[in-house]
Amino acid sequence: MIDGTVARKTGTANDFGSKFDSIADFIFVAVCLIKLIPLLPIEKWLLIWIVLITVIKVVNILFTIKKIKRIVFLHTILNKITGLLTFILPLTFGFLDFRYSSIVVCIIATIAAIQEGYFLRTKNQDNKDF
């Protein structure tokens, strides 16, 4: 979760590492979901919501590949909060109802995915963030 900050503080950050880290994070979350969903008490509506968030994220990736000719992962505050909440979600199973804690994560993840798509479509493509 803090590897990007550590890399920037130590002067070891580079473009390849940043992109590789983002791709690895995306794959990590996908694999965790694939492995955990069969084990968790996930209701159908929640599963559909998770799939919808995934579709939005994939559309964002495909958009950047088509329009900008490269993969872009934006490191917005909401994306970082989503990552943190997803990371700590399993730690809450003992004292929070899974349905309620997962709703909070899904709300933030949905807003983050929509925000990311908006930023990707409206930002100046000459910007060095792209």
Backbone as ProteinMPNN parsed JSONL, in Angstrom:
{"seq_chain_A": "MIDGTVARKTGTANDFGSKFDSIADFIFVAVCLIKLIPLLPIEKWLLIWIVLITVIKVVNILFTIKKIKRIVFLHTILNKITGLLTFILPLTFGFLDFRYSSIVVCIIATIAAIQEGYFLRTKNQDNKDF", "coords_chain_A": {"N_chain_A": [[0.814, -1.194, 0.0], [2.027, 1.183, 0.574], [4.142, 1.262, -1.085], [4.591, 2.85, -3.385], [4.906, 5.408, -2.312], [7.188, 5.0, -0.752], [9.026, 4.383, -2.791], [9.102, 6.839, -4.176], [10.078, 8.536, -2.157], [12.601, 7.464, -1.71], [13.819, 7.887, -4.069], [13.722, 5.949, -6.033], [11.671, 5.551, -7.776], [10.153, 4.959, -10.928], [8.848, 5.204, -14.322], [8.208, 2.677, -15.433], [8.099, 1.029, -13.126], [5.967, 2.222, -11.763], [3.782, 1.765, -13.492], [3.883, -1.041, -13.627], [3.414, -1.692, -10.952], [0.78, -0.759, -10.647], [-0.599, -2.424, -12.447], [-0.048, -4.888, -11.25], [-1.373, -4.506, -8.793], [-4.035, -4.372, -9.697], [-4.374, -6.943, -10.783], [-3.926, -8.437, -8.461], [-6.156, -7.723, -6.848], [-8.198, -8.705, -8.49], [-7.636, -11.489, -8.515], [-7.869, -12.059, -5.78], [-10.604, -11.512, -5.424], [-11.712, -13.47, -7.1], [-10.918, -15.783, -5.764], [-11.981, -15.375, -3.16], [-14.748, -14.797, -3.373], [-16.322, -17.216, -3.766], [-16.16, -18.19, -1.155], [-17.32, -16.394, 0.553], [-20.269, -14.955, 2.097], [-21.863, -13.797, -0.16], [-24.428, -11.955, -1.491], [-26.601, -12.064, -4.373], [-27.166, -9.502, -5.514], [-25.055, -7.988, -4.558], [-22.87, -9.227, -5.721], [-23.417, -8.656, -8.407], [-23.066, -5.907, -8.307], [-20.313, -5.731, -7.734], [-19.301, -6.856, -10.086], [-20.178, -4.892, -11.882], [-18.629, -2.664, -11.062], [-16.114, -3.658, -11.746], [-16.418, -3.851, -14.514], [-16.652, -1.125, -15.192], [-14.062, -0.262, -14.477], [-12.511, -1.797, -16.284], [-13.463, -0.802, -18.723], [-12.476, 1.803, -18.494], [-9.725, 1.257, -18.671], [-9.573, 0.145, -21.255], [-10.418, 2.36, -22.712], [-8.25, 4.147, -22.366], [-6.269, 2.724, -23.668], [-7.235, 2.713, -26.29], [-7.657, 5.489, -26.959], [-5.401, 6.928, -25.984], [-3.326, 5.349, -26.44], [-1.938, 3.877, -24.578], [-1.767, 2.252, -21.36], [-3.34, 3.665, -18.609], [-3.349, 4.272, -15.213], [-4.96, 5.988, -12.821], [-3.955, 7.498, -9.841], [-5.857, 8.357, -7.779], [-7.228, 9.989, -4.869], [-9.602, 8.743, -4.045], [-9.312, 6.237, -5.293], [-7.149, 5.273, -3.848], [-8.262, 5.174, -1.276], [-10.244, 3.259, -1.743], [-8.615, 1.022, -2.271], [-7.379, 0.721, 0.247], [-9.643, 0.225, 1.904], [-10.581, -2.133, 0.722], [-8.445, -3.785, 1.279], [-8.528, -3.918, 4.106], [-11.028, -4.968, 4.564], [-11.451, -7.874, 4.939], [-10.488, -8.08, 7.533], [-12.469, -7.117, 9.108], [-14.447, -8.963, 9.411], [-15.002, -10.362, 11.792], [-16.345, -8.647, 13.538], [-18.065, -6.904, 12.205], [-21.017, -6.808, 10.217], [-20.884, -8.428, 7.172], [-22.362, -7.641, 4.904], [-22.945, -4.914, 5.333], [-20.424, -3.683, 5.652], [-19.298, -4.299, 3.189], [-20.948, -2.889, 1.483], [-20.208, -0.242, 1.995], [-17.564, -0.277, 1.007], [-18.111, -0.882, -1.683], [-19.617, 1.364, -2.48], [-17.708, 3.459, -2.293], [-15.811, 2.406, -4.099], [-17.279, 2.389, -6.488], [-17.799, 5.132, -6.912], [-15.137, 5.971, -7.125], [-14.304, 4.596, -9.452], [-15.994, 5.71, -11.404], [-15.226, 8.397, -11.169], [-12.546, 8.174, -11.961], [-12.888, 7.42, -14.658], [-14.135, 9.757, -15.596], [-12.076, 11.675, -15.18], [-10.127, 10.613, -16.907], [-11.325, 11.003, -19.378], [-11.616, 13.742, -19.577], [-9.278, 15.123, -18.931], [-6.4, 16.923, -20.055], [-4.612, 15.454, -22.587], [-1.979, 15.92, -23.048], [-0.894, 16.345, -20.667], [1.489, 15.59, -18.168], [0.74, 13.695, -16.328], [-0.487, 11.749, -17.717]], "CA_chain_A": [[0.0, 0.0, 0.0], [2.857, 2.389, 0.65], [5.342, 1.044, -1.895], [4.812, 3.999, -4.266], [5.433, 6.498, -1.484], [8.569, 4.641, -0.408], [9.843, 4.515, -4.002], [9.308, 8.269, -4.457], [10.919, 9.118, -1.089], [13.966, 6.961, -1.828], [14.343, 8.223, -5.394], [13.801, 4.745, -6.866], [10.468, 5.464, -8.608], [10.289, 5.203, -12.367], [7.601, 5.009, -15.058], [7.938, 1.241, -15.537], [7.697, 0.54, -11.807], [4.648, 2.753, -11.464], [2.798, 1.027, -14.29], [3.924, -2.442, -13.212], [2.758, -1.755, -9.646], [-0.66, -0.599, -10.856], [-1.088, -3.661, -13.072], [0.026, -5.925, -10.219], [-2.464, -4.24, -7.846], [-5.288, -4.737, -10.358], [-4.401, -8.41, -10.854], [-4.057, -8.913, -7.084], [-7.552, -7.568, -6.427], [-9.005, -9.637, -9.285], [-7.399, -12.853, -8.026], [-8.48, -12.156, -4.443], [-12.049, -11.619, -5.587], [-12.019, -14.783, -7.678], [-10.719, -16.794, -4.723], [-12.786, -15.131, -1.967], [-16.195, -14.741, -3.609], [-17.003, -18.473, -3.44], [-16.101, -18.469, 0.28], [-18.013, -15.357, 1.318], [-21.733, -14.949, 1.964], [-22.187, -12.671, -1.038], [-25.737, -12.036, -2.114], [-26.543, -11.851, -5.823], [-27.121, -8.077, -5.833], [-23.714, -7.499, -4.261], [-22.016, -9.779, -6.77], [-23.673, -7.857, -9.613], [-22.444, -4.607, -8.068], [-18.869, -5.93, -7.881], [-19.058, -7.038, -11.526], [-20.361, -3.579, -12.499], [-17.422, -1.873, -10.762], [-15.05, -4.235, -12.559], [-16.668, -3.454, -15.904], [-16.286, 0.292, -15.313], [-12.595, -0.173, -14.456], [-11.996, -2.358, -17.536], [-13.782, 0.181, -19.767], [-11.497, 2.885, -18.344], [-8.447, 0.78, -19.211], [-9.713, 0.032, -22.715], [-10.475, 3.72, -23.241], [-6.903, 4.721, -22.451], [-5.523, 1.994, -24.707], [-7.713, 3.143, -27.6], [-7.502, 6.93, -27.207], [-4.095, 7.48, -25.619], [-2.369, 4.34, -26.92], [-1.225, 3.267, -23.453], [-2.577, 2.006, -20.17], [-3.191, 4.697, -17.585], [-4.024, 4.068, -13.937], [-4.877, 7.214, -12.034], [-3.81, 7.262, -8.402], [-6.656, 9.371, -7.101], [-7.467, 9.758, -3.434], [-10.659, 7.736, -3.906], [-8.747, 4.932, -5.641], [-6.323, 4.85, -2.72], [-9.177, 4.812, -0.189], [-10.836, 1.983, -2.143], [-7.604, -0.011, -2.037], [-7.232, 0.535, 1.688], [-10.845, -0.415, 2.425], [-10.599, -3.508, 0.221], [-7.399, -4.501, 2.01], [-8.902, -4.17, 5.5], [-12.357, -5.583, 4.643], [-11.468, -9.181, 5.607], [-10.173, -7.934, 8.958], [-13.679, -6.682, 9.814], [-15.445, -10.038, 9.418], [-15.327, -10.82, 13.14], [-17.153, -7.733, 14.34], [-19.012, -6.149, 11.381], [-21.796, -7.589, 9.256], [-20.235, -8.344, 5.86], [-23.191, -6.884, 3.953], [-22.835, -3.474, 5.547], [-19.058, -3.221, 5.368], [-19.058, -4.404, 1.746], [-21.678, -1.785, 0.839], [-19.354, 0.948, 2.107], [-16.464, -0.451, 0.056], [-18.649, -0.802, -3.048], [-19.984, 2.759, -2.764], [-16.463, 4.195, -2.556], [-15.212, 1.865, -5.321], [-18.074, 2.85, -7.625], [-17.507, 6.557, -7.107], [-13.745, 6.065, -7.582], [-14.225, 4.134, -10.842], [-16.643, 6.731, -12.239], [-14.355, 9.571, -11.138], [-11.387, 7.867, -12.792], [-13.333, 7.518, -16.046], [-14.345, 11.169, -15.892], [-10.77, 12.317, -15.294], [-9.454, 10.117, -18.116], [-11.974, 11.537, -20.572], [-11.627, 15.206, -19.611], [-7.959, 15.712, -18.717], [-5.583, 17.213, -21.228], [-3.763, 14.286, -22.821], [-0.58, 16.341, -23.063], [-0.504, 16.422, -19.259], [2.495, 14.56, -17.853], [0.112, 12.644, -15.534], [-0.895, 10.713, -18.645]], "C_chain_A": [[0.858, 1.259, 0.0], [4.093, 2.285, -0.241], [5.637, 2.21, -2.83], [5.411, 5.175, -3.515], [6.891, 6.232, -1.121], [9.479, 4.815, -1.62], [10.107, 5.985, -4.322], [10.247, 8.901, -3.425], [12.375, 8.683, -1.211], [14.582, 7.239, -3.199], [14.456, 7.019, -6.323], [12.57, 4.566, -7.756], [10.824, 5.702, -10.069], [8.975, 4.857, -13.053], [7.232, 3.524, -15.146], [7.431, 0.688, -14.204], [6.3, 0.989, -11.43], [3.566, 1.982, -12.213], [2.725, -0.44, -13.864], [3.202, -2.624, -11.877], [1.241, -1.651, -9.797], [-1.27, -1.849, -11.475], [-1.095, -4.793, -12.046], [-1.087, -5.745, -9.189], [-3.803, -4.686, -8.429], [-5.438, -6.263, -10.405], [-4.59, -9.009, -9.461], [-5.507, -8.847, -6.614], [-8.437, -8.553, -7.182], [-8.855, -11.068, -8.772], [-8.016, -13.046, -6.645], [-9.991, -12.298, -4.545], [-12.449, -12.989, -6.122], [-11.909, -15.876, -6.621], [-11.679, -16.625, -3.537], [-14.29, -15.195, -2.201], [-16.888, -16.071, -3.33], [-17.051, -18.785, -1.941], [-16.915, -17.507, 1.135], [-19.522, -15.423, 1.102], [-22.203, -13.769, 1.114], [-23.539, -12.909, -1.7], [-25.623, -11.645, -3.58], [-26.418, -10.373, -6.191], [-25.738, -7.489, -5.588], [-22.722, -8.004, -5.303], [-22.19, -8.997, -8.072], [-23.007, -6.493, -9.487], [-20.922, -4.696, -8.264], [-18.494, -6.094, -9.358], [-19.19, -5.703, -12.249], [-19.143, -2.675, -12.268], [-16.261, -2.355, -11.626], [-15.202, -3.828, -14.017], [-16.28, -1.993, -16.118], [-14.766, 0.444, -15.361], [-11.988, -0.686, -15.764], [-12.28, -1.404, -18.704], [-12.811, 1.354, -19.702], [-10.145, 2.483, -18.937], [-8.505, 0.71, -20.728], [-9.781, 1.402, -23.38], [-9.072, 4.302, -23.398], [-6.067, 4.005, -23.516], [-5.93, 2.503, -26.083], [-7.38, 4.605, -27.901], [-6.092, 7.451, -26.986], [-2.964, 6.547, -26.048], [-1.461, 3.812, -25.816], [-2.166, 3.092, -22.287], [-2.285, 3.097, -19.14], [-4.007, 4.292, -16.359], [-3.856, 5.35, -13.139], [-4.851, 6.861, -10.548], [-4.533, 8.369, -7.646], [-6.813, 9.012, -5.626], [-8.535, 8.676, -3.255], [-10.178, 6.341, -4.289], [-7.892, 4.392, -4.494], [-7.19, 4.427, -1.529], [-9.841, 3.469, -0.486], [-9.866, 0.838, -1.889], [-7.432, -0.316, -0.56], [-8.442, -0.2, 2.274], [-10.954, -1.872, 1.969], [-9.595, -4.364, 0.978], [-7.836, -4.853, 3.428], [-10.264, -4.846, 5.644], [-12.339, -6.955, 5.316], [-11.177, -9.112, 7.114], [-11.405, -7.546, 9.783], [-14.706, -7.792, 9.981], [-15.871, -10.447, 10.824], [-16.262, -9.919, 13.906], [-18.107, -6.852, 13.538], [-19.757, -7.103, 10.457], [-21.212, -7.352, 7.867], [-21.043, -7.507, 4.879], [-22.981, -5.387, 4.103], [-21.433, -2.951, 5.234], [-18.764, -3.294, 3.868], [-19.807, -3.319, 0.98], [-20.839, -0.518, 0.868], [-18.218, 0.87, 1.084], [-16.973, -0.291, -1.374], [-19.066, 0.622, -3.424], [-18.733, 3.555, -3.125], [-15.83, 3.721, -3.859], [-15.969, 2.318, -6.564], [-17.789, 4.31, -7.934], [-16.094, 6.727, -7.656], [-13.625, 5.665, -9.052], [-14.852, 5.147, -11.795], [-15.785, 7.985, -12.305], [-13.139, 9.36, -12.034], [-11.742, 7.975, -14.272], [-13.544, 8.96, -16.473], [-13.016, 11.889, -16.09], [-10.058, 11.895, -16.581], [-10.042, 10.736, -19.377], [-11.881, 13.047, -20.681], [-10.259, 15.849, -19.431], [-7.255, 15.944, -20.046], [-4.598, 16.061, -21.424], [-2.292, 14.645, -22.957], [-0.03, 16.439, -21.645], [0.465, 15.3, -18.942], [1.938, 13.458, -16.951], [-0.337, 11.487, -16.417], [0.355, 10.171, -19.244]], "O_chain_A": [[0.444, 2.292, -0.526], [4.99, 3.125, -0.161], [6.803, 2.537, -3.054], [6.307, 5.855, -4.014], [7.727, 7.134, -1.178], [10.585, 5.341, -1.492], [11.223, 6.34, -4.7], [11.11, 9.705, -3.777], [13.283, 9.438, -0.861], [15.728, 6.872, -3.458], [15.206, 7.06, -7.298], [12.436, 3.539, -8.421], [11.675, 6.529, -10.397], [8.085, 4.279, -12.43], [6.072, 3.16, -14.954], [6.441, -0.042, -14.169], [5.534, 0.224, -10.844], [2.554, 1.594, -11.63], [1.639, -1.009, -13.755], [2.467, -3.594, -11.691], [0.501, -2.384, -9.14], [-2.347, -2.282, -11.065], [-2.048, -5.569, -11.985], [-1.685, -6.729, -8.754], [-4.611, -5.305, -7.736], [-6.504, -6.799, -10.102], [-5.33, -9.979, -9.297], [-6.023, -9.809, -6.045], [-9.325, -9.17, -6.593], [-9.849, -11.778, -8.614], [-8.619, -14.084, -6.373], [-10.592, -13.107, -3.838], [-13.411, -13.593, -5.649], [-12.726, -16.796, -6.592], [-12.14, -17.616, -2.971], [-15.032, -15.609, -1.31], [-17.953, -16.073, -2.712], [-17.897, -19.565, -1.503], [-17.169, -17.777, 2.309], [-19.994, -15.885, 0.063], [-22.862, -12.856, 1.614], [-23.76, -13.918, -2.37], [-24.67, -10.978, -3.982], [-25.647, -10.025, -7.085], [-25.297, -6.601, -6.317], [-21.827, -7.265, -5.715], [-21.21, -8.71, -8.759], [-22.445, -5.982, -10.457], [-20.324, -3.824, -8.893], [-17.496, -5.54, -9.819], [-18.395, -5.408, -13.142], [-18.688, -1.999, -13.19], [-15.511, -1.546, -12.173], [-14.217, -3.498, -14.679], [-15.647, -1.661, -17.121], [-14.241, 1.19, -16.187], [-11.056, -0.081, -16.294], [-11.43, -1.222, -19.575], [-12.368, 1.849, -20.739], [-9.501, 3.278, -19.621], [-7.586, 1.166, -21.41], [-9.263, 1.587, -24.482], [-8.745, 4.879, -24.435], [-5.247, 4.632, -24.187], [-5.079, 2.705, -26.949], [-6.878, 4.919, -28.981], [-5.633, 8.325, -27.722], [-1.792, 6.921, -26.018], [-0.349, 3.355, -26.083], [-3.23, 3.707, -22.231], [-1.129, 3.403, -18.848], [-5.2, 4.006, -16.458], [-2.736, 5.749, -12.82], [-5.628, 6.032, -10.074], [-3.92, 9.197, -6.973], [-6.562, 7.882, -5.207], [-8.389, 7.794, -2.409], [-10.593, 5.359, -3.674], [-7.911, 3.195, -4.208], [-6.888, 3.442, -0.856], [-9.987, 2.635, 0.407], [-10.253, -0.2, -1.352], [-7.35, -1.478, -0.164], [-8.28, -1.141, 3.051], [-11.371, -2.738, 2.738], [-9.861, -5.527, 1.282], [-7.555, -5.95, 3.909], [-10.623, -5.26, 6.747], [-13.157, -7.186, 6.206], [-11.583, -9.995, 7.87], [-11.387, -7.636, 11.011], [-15.734, -7.586, 10.627], [-17.02, -10.845, 11.015], [-16.919, -10.375, 14.841], [-18.893, -6.116, 14.135], [-19.192, -8.085, 9.975], [-21.063, -6.208, 7.438], [-20.471, -6.742, 4.102], [-22.855, -4.672, 3.109], [-21.283, -1.895, 4.621], [-18.056, -2.439, 3.336], [-19.341, -2.875, -0.07], [-20.766, 0.202, -0.128], [-17.945, 1.842, 0.379], [-16.329, 0.369, -2.189], [-18.884, 1.036, -4.568], [-18.704, 4.245, -4.145], [-15.36, 4.541, -4.648], [-15.352, 2.601, -7.591], [-17.564, 4.676, -9.088], [-15.874, 7.539, -8.555], [-12.92, 6.325, -9.816], [-14.309, 5.414, -12.867], [-15.629, 8.575, -13.374], [-12.746, 10.258, -12.778], [-10.986, 8.554, -15.053], [-13.176, 9.344, -17.583], [-12.848, 12.629, -17.06], [-9.458, 12.726, -17.262], [-9.318, 10.968, -20.345], [-12.05, 13.591, -21.773], [-10.097, 17.026, -19.754], [-7.495, 15.241, -21.028], [-3.834, 15.737, -20.515], [-1.442, 13.755, -22.979], [1.175, 16.599, -21.454], [0.28, 14.173, -19.403], [2.56, 12.406, -16.807], [-0.546, 10.375, -15.932], [0.3, 9.267, -20.077]]}, "name": "protein", "num_of_chains": 1, "seq": "MIDGTVARKTGTANDFGSKFDSIADFIFVAVCLIKLIPLLPIEKWLLIWIVLITVIKVVNILFTIKKIKRIVFLHTILNKITGLLTFILPLTFGFLDFRYSSIVVCIIATIAAIQEGYFLRTKNQDNKDF"}
